[in-house]
Amino acid sequence: MGPSTALAASGLTRGADGMWVDDAGVVGAVVTAHGTFVGWLDLAWDGAVVARRLRAVEHVTDGACAAAVQRARRERERSLRTCELCAAGGLPGHLH
């Protein structure tokens, strides 16, 4: 099984930018010449430019993609914060 098959079997779909993402936009993965990397998705702000970033990144083998996706979801849940301005919950890159 190759990385594309393993990621698809783990519930991720490949986006136009090449990043694999789950339906909820919570977990992402990238495939490079050095392997497959799975993590939870956050936003990074560089001035006025917003970019998606993988956090808690894990280098995985094809057979371990599904377990890595589940670990990334749990790690994301642990990373949620409460906004001091509006009291809504969210990820650090999504807060006011």
Summary of the structure (lengths in Angstrom):
residues: 96
radius of gyration: 14.0
end to end distance: 42.2
largest distance: 47.1
contacts: 267
relative contact order: 0.18
helix: 29%
strand: 42%
